[in-house]
Amino acid sequence: MPFFICPSCGNRESGGDRTAGFSTRPKGCSKCGFGFVFELLDDYYPAPNAAFFVCDQTGRVLDAGKGSYELTGLTDEDVIGRPVKDVLGLRWVDPGDGGPEADTDGDGETDPIETSLEWGVRSLGKRVAVKSENESAAEAIADVFPAYDDDGGLMIVLTPEG
């Protein structure tokens, strides 16, 4: 049975919990009421200090969830509607993994966000430098999950290193 995680509060629940009752329509988070949750294809537990960002199918931020302010110093109003790579100043430290290529800027490096959006695959454990507008640079481990619905999009989980 698949697991789901809420980007707003980090709550995990099983697939059966999401459609319990009369409706087959998936519910939002049962803990905080957030409108949608992301399916995890295997067991995944983010670190307590992980930051969650939800993006649409073009990579623009829809919501900055649990831990995002602590990592970046940016509020929801600062990030919503803006390209996630720009607002967080993401620079991939080891982007190449031998998987499907998504070199959108011609620099020969694979971008896990573009790979997830284009191919609908997860990218786990990618090292990234984060330089938001309000904070000094920090290194993190990024896990990128595609949305498995008709709208597309993705969830990015950034775990600060050190």
C-alpha positions as CSV (number, residue, x, y, z in Angstrom):
1,M,0.0,0.0,0.0
2,P,1.5,3.4,-1.0
3,F,2.3,6.1,1.6
4,F,1.5,9.8,1.2
5,I,3.1,12.8,2.8
6,C,1.8,16.3,3.5
7,P,4.1,19.1,2.4
8,S,2.5,21.5,4.9
9,C,2.9,19.5,8.1
10,G,5.0,16.4,7.2
11,N,2.2,14.0,8.2
12,R,2.4,10.5,6.7
13,E,-0.6,8.3,6.0
14,S,-1.2,5.1,4.1
15,G,-3.2,4.9,0.8
16,G,-6.2,3.2,2.5
17,D,-6.6,6.1,4.9
18,R,-6.9,8.6,2.0
19,T,-10.1,7.1,0.5
20,A,-11.7,5.7,3.7
21,G,-15.5,6.3,3.7
22,F,-18.0,6.6,0.9
23,S,-16.0,8.7,-1.6
24,T,-13.2,7.4,-3.8
25,R,-12.0,10.9,-4.2
26,P,-8.6,11.4,-2.4
27,K,-8.7,13.6,0.7
28,G,-6.2,16.2,1.7
29,C,-4.1,15.9,4.8
30,S,-6.1,14.4,7.7
31,K,-3.9,16.2,10.3
32,C,-3.7,19.8,9.1
33,G,-6.3,19.9,6.3
34,F,-3.8,20.9,3.5
35,G,-5.5,20.4,0.1
36,F,-3.2,17.8,-1.4
37,V,-0.6,15.2,-0.4
38,F,2.2,13.5,-2.4
39,E,2.5,9.8,-3.0
40,L,5.7,8.1,-2.0
41,L,6.5,5.0,-3.9
42,D,8.7,3.5,-1.1
43,D,9.3,4.2,2.6
44,Y,10.5,7.8,3.0
45,Y,11.0,9.7,6.2
46,P,12.2,13.3,5.9
47,A,14.5,14.7,8.6
48,P,12.8,16.9,11.3
49,N,14.4,20.0,9.9
50,A,13.6,19.3,6.2
51,A,11.9,22.1,4.2
52,F,9.1,21.4,1.8
53,F,8.2,23.3,-1.4
54,V,5.4,22.4,-3.7
55,C,5.6,23.5,-7.4
56,D,3.3,23.5,-10.4
57,Q,4.1,21.8,-13.7
58,T,6.4,24.7,-14.8
59,G,8.4,24.8,-11.5
60,R,6.7,27.8,-10.0
61,V,6.2,27.6,-6.2
62,L,2.6,26.9,-5.2
63,D,3.3,26.6,-1.5
64,A,6.2,26.7,1.0
65,G,5.5,24.2,3.7
66,K,7.0,22.8,6.8
67,G,10.6,24.0,7.5
68,S,10.8,26.4,4.5
69,Y,11.0,29.6,6.5
70,E,13.7,28.2,8.8
71,L,15.9,27.2,5.9
72,T,15.4,30.2,3.7
73,G,14.1,33.1,5.8
74,L,11.4,33.6,3.1
75,T,7.7,33.7,3.8
76,D,5.0,32.2,1.6
77,E,4.3,35.6,0.1
78,D,8.0,35.9,-0.9
79,V,8.1,32.7,-2.9
80,I,4.6,31.8,-4.2
81,G,4.3,32.2,-8.0
82,R,8.0,32.4,-8.6
83,P,10.3,29.8,-10.2
84,V,11.7,27.6,-7.4
85,K,15.2,27.5,-8.9
86,D,15.4,31.3,-8.9
87,V,13.8,32.2,-5.6
88,L,16.0,29.6,-3.8
89,G,19.1,30.2,-5.9
90,L,19.5,26.4,-6.4
91,R,22.8,25.2,-7.8
92,W,23.2,21.5,-8.1
93,V,26.5,20.2,-6.6
94,D,26.4,16.7,-8.2
95,P,23.5,16.8,-10.7
96,G,24.6,13.9,-13.0
97,D,23.3,10.5,-12.0
98,G,23.3,8.6,-15.3
99,G,19.5,8.8,-15.5
100,P,17.3,10.6,-18.1
101,E,18.9,13.8,-19.2
102,A,17.2,17.1,-18.7
103,D,19.9,19.6,-19.6
104,T,17.7,22.6,-20.3
105,D,20.3,25.3,-20.2
106,G,23.0,23.6,-22.3
107,D,25.7,23.5,-19.6
108,G,26.0,19.7,-19.7
109,E,24.5,19.1,-16.2
110,T,21.3,17.3,-15.3
111,D,18.8,19.3,-13.2
112,P,16.8,17.0,-11.0
113,I,13.8,19.4,-11.0
114,E,13.7,19.4,-14.8
115,T,14.1,15.6,-14.9
116,S,11.2,15.1,-12.5
117,L,9.0,17.5,-14.4
118,E,9.9,16.0,-17.8
119,W,10.0,12.3,-17.0
120,G,7.8,12.0,-13.9
121,V,10.5,10.3,-11.8
122,R,11.9,10.8,-8.4
123,S,15.4,12.2,-7.8
124,L,16.6,11.4,-4.3
125,G,19.7,12.4,-2.3
126,K,20.9,15.2,-4.7
127,R,23.4,17.7,-3.2
128,V,22.4,21.3,-3.8
129,A,23.6,24.8,-2.8
130,V,20.7,27.0,-1.6
131,K,21.1,30.7,-1.7
132,S,17.8,32.4,-1.0
133,E,17.3,36.2,-1.1
134,N,17.2,36.5,2.7
135,E,19.8,33.9,3.9
136,S,23.4,33.1,3.4
137,A,24.3,30.1,1.2
138,A,23.8,26.6,2.7
139,E,24.2,23.1,1.3
140,A,21.3,20.7,1.5
141,I,20.2,17.3,0.3
142,A,17.3,17.5,-2.2
143,D,14.7,14.9,-2.8
144,V,12.3,15.7,-5.7
145,F,9.0,13.9,-6.1
146,P,6.7,14.3,-9.1
147,A,2.9,14.7,-8.7
148,Y,1.1,11.6,-10.0
149,D,-2.0,13.4,-11.1
150,D,-3.3,15.2,-14.2
151,D,-2.0,18.6,-13.1
152,G,1.7,17.5,-12.9
153,G,4.0,19.5,-10.6
154,L,6.4,18.4,-7.9
155,M,7.4,18.5,-4.3
156,I,11.0,19.4,-3.3
157,V,12.3,18.4,0.2
158,L,15.5,20.1,1.2
159,T,17.4,18.8,4.2
160,P,20.1,21.1,5.4
161,E,23.6,19.6,5.7
162,G,25.7,20.1,8.8
